[in-house]
């Protein structure tokens, strides 16, 4: 069973491997909004190979509708809608869901299962916001520790490059700023541009500084587009 991304979303995803250079080449994905509407409608009506399972089909239709109807909304509205949409998924451990210790699912895999753990929530939100014209440099996936020292992952959105980010979280579902999340200790963050070991120090992703789970996930995304 293969479920394909819309052509527009694929334009964003195909350029996002950490081993692709330069990272800024994803600007090609920022097409005119009318073109995005056309792509989404054509894919939704003719080209997306949904599963025969009705509930799964409805989730993918809802995802397409979310993107289609949110392109003209404000950034704050987009952030809220995407956060709420994916927070409806069920939290399930990688061991139970994939029989693996640690598995980073693609957005399509998460939607098919309607489940995932914290990194899967963050990844799905990240790529969906890219499809909604949120620049990748204003999004970061954050590895954090919670107050009980459990590892966790959240997505942060920067209203401007020098602002305090909003945190999109599947546990605390409220949109709060980083300064309001004293329960989280931020360890490192990453996006399609690079890896940040601290707030202001960026490391270029290469063979030495890589995220193997991310790289593996990107390869599966490329197969999903085939």
Secondary structure, 3 states (H helix, E strand, C coil): CCCCCCHHHHHHHCCCCCCCCCHHHHHHHCCCHHHHHHHHHHHHHHHCCCCCCHHHHHHHHHHHHHHHHHCCCCHHHHHHHHHHHHCCCEECCHHHHHCCCCCCCCHHHHHHHCEECHHHHHHHHHHHHHHCCCCHHHEEEEEEECCCCCEEEEEEECCCCCCCCEEECCCCCCCEEHHHCCCCEEEEEECCCCEEEECCEEECCCCCCCCHHHHHHHHHHHHHHC
